């Protein structure tokens, strides 16, 4: 059952962000897609570890909280307990917006009272949507519903479509500046790690990068195990030739 939370108070200066954490039930992959009005959102707000879980920290974000959250997940804490511990450790927690997804698919989110409206979250098994200072609740709803309908897609495509749905529903009143998409499988490094920074349309730019990169995901999984594979361009051309 979906759980919802909305906040309307304004305290100080907050940054505007919409994001979602997702887990693939079939593969166990975790990922985050995010967009904001500040640059380099992918470096500050995304925290994901394979076989562990994922944490998103936004609004007046403190990246240390993401690292704390992953350490708690590694220690076996559930997603709701992780956010309880983070809240207890942070004197500015009402200025934050937090989401967490654990290895079992259990999800939790927290929207502090200092987030600018519209701010709120949507939570269900395997998905957390968090938005603050977006045009309306329709942004969160569109992201949540798109993710729920995309169970047959690769997680990276599912996350990106959900982010695009949030943008199509209005996104942020003054637009976005940066975006990021990060997905892990079983390896200690990312399967997908794409970012757009200082861009007038970062969600659209993320799609442009993704359309070039997604067909190469199998290639970049293969190359560490077989250095004799041809270049990415040659490999992709061969794949397209076989598909004809």
N, C-alpha and C positions, 0 to 999 in steps of 0.2 A: 504494500500500500504506500502511495506517495505521501511524503510529509512535506509541509511547507512552512516557511518563516519569512516574514516581511518586516522591514524596519523603515521608519520615516524621519527620525531625528537627524539633525545636522550638527556636528561638533567639529570645528576646525576644518582643515583642508584635507580632503580625501581624493584619491585617484580613482578613475572610473575604469572598470574592467568587467568583461564577461568571459566565463571559462567553463569547462567541464572536464571532469575526470571520468574515464571509462575503463571497464574491464571486459574482456571477451570471455564469455563463459566456456566456449569451446577450446580456446588455446591457453587461457590464463594470462594473456598479454595485458599490460596496463599502459595507459597513455593519458595525456593532457593536451587539450587545445585551448588557446587563450588569445585574447586581443585586448589592448588597452590604449589610452591616450598618451602614455609615456613611452620612451624608447626602451629597447632591450628587455621587454617583459619576459622573454624566454630564459634570461639569465638569473632572474630574481624570484620568480613566482612558481616555477615548475620544479617539483621534487618527486622523482620516481625511481624505484629500485626493483629489478626483476625478482620475482618470487617473494617480494616483501609487501609492496603496495605503493600508494601514491598520496601526496599531500600537495594542495595548492594553498598558497598564502597570498592574499591580495588586499586591496584598499591601501591603507598605510602599511605596506607589507614589511615584515622583518624576516629576511631569508633564513635567519637562524632557527626560526620556528619550524620551517620545513625540514631542516636537518634534525631537529629534535623529534619531530613527528616520525620520520623514517627510523630513527634509533628506537623509538618506542614500539613501532611496528615490528622491528627485528626482535625485540624482547618479548613479543607475543601479545602486546596490547591490542585490543579490538579498536576499530575506527572510532566509535563513540568515546571510549576511554582515552584514546590519544588526544582528542579535542578537549576533553575535561582537563587533562594534565597540562596541555598547552595554555588553556585559559587560566589555570591556577598559577602558572609560572610567569605570566605576562601582565604587567601593570597597565598596558595600553590595549588590552584585548578588545575593548569596545570600539577601537579604531580599526580593527582587523576584520577581514572576512576569510574564513577558513573552510576547507573541504578535505575529507580524508576517505580513502577506500582501502580496505585491508585485503589480505590474500584470500579470504573466503568470499569476497564480494560484498561484505557488510559495509555500509556507507554512512557517513555523518557529515554535517555541515554546521557552521555557526556564522551568523551575520551580526556583527556588533552593532550596538545602538548608535554608534557614531558614524555609520555608513550613510552616504547621501542617497536619497530616493531617486528613482525607484531602486530599492535594494532588497534582495531576498534570495532564497535558494530552493532547489527541488532535489529530493533525495529518494532513491529507490535502490534495490539490489543492483550492484555493478555500475551505478552511475551517480554522480553528484554534479549538479549545475549550480554555479554561484555567479551572481551578477550584482553590481552596485553602480549607481548613478547612470543607469540605462533609461531609455525612453519610457518603458512600461514593463509590466509583468509579462507581456507577450514575448519579450525577448527570452526570458527564462523558459517559458512554456514551449516556445518553438524549438529551442535547443533540446529540451527534455524529450519532447514527443518525437523529434527526428532521430535521436539516439535510440529510443525504444523501438522504432520501426525498422532499424537497420541491422538487425541481429545477423543477417546473412552476409554482411559486408566484412571486408578486412577492417580491423580496428582503426587503422590510420584513416581510411576513407570514411568510416562511420563518424569519427571524431570531427574530421574536417567538414563533412556535410552538416553536422550539428552546429558548428561554429558559424558556417555560412547561413544557416537558418536564423541564428541569433542576429546576424548582421542584416539579413533580409527583413526581419521583424522591427528593425529600427536601430539596433546597436546602441551606441552612445550618442547623445544629442549633438556633440561637436565632432563626431567622427573619431577614428582611431589612428595611432601612429605606429604601433608595432604589434606583431602577432607571433605565435609559436605553436609548433606541433611536435610532441615528443612521445615516442612509443618504445617500450622495451618488450623483449620476448624472454628467452632463457639466458642469453649471453649477458656479461656484465656491461656491455656497451649498448648504445641505443640502436634499434632497428631503423627508426626514423627520428631525425632531429633537424627540423627546418625552422627558419626564422625569417621574418621581414622586419626591418627597422627603419625608422625615419622615412616612412613611405606614406603617400597620401591615401592609399587604399590597401592596407596591409593584409586584410583577409583575402582580397582578390589576388594579391601578389603571392600569398601562401598557396593558393590554388594553382597559380602558374608554375611555381616551383614543384608542387606536388605532382602535377600532371607529367612533369619530366622525370621526377624521382621515383614515384610509385612503381612503374614498370621495371625499375632496376633493383627493387628490394631483393628479389631472389639472387641476382648477380652479386650484390654486396654481401649476402649471406654465404655464397659459394666461394668467393675469392679467398677468404682467409684459410680455407681448407684445401684450395687448389690454386696455387699461384700461377699455374700454366694457362689459366683461362685467358681468352683474348681481352682486348680493351672493352670498356663498357659499350662504346658505340658499335663495335663489331658484334659483341654478344647480343645486343638488342636487335640489330639488323637480322641476325640469324634466327632469333626467336620470332620475329615478325614474318620472316620468310616461311618458317615452318607452319605458322598459323594460317597461311593462305590456302 
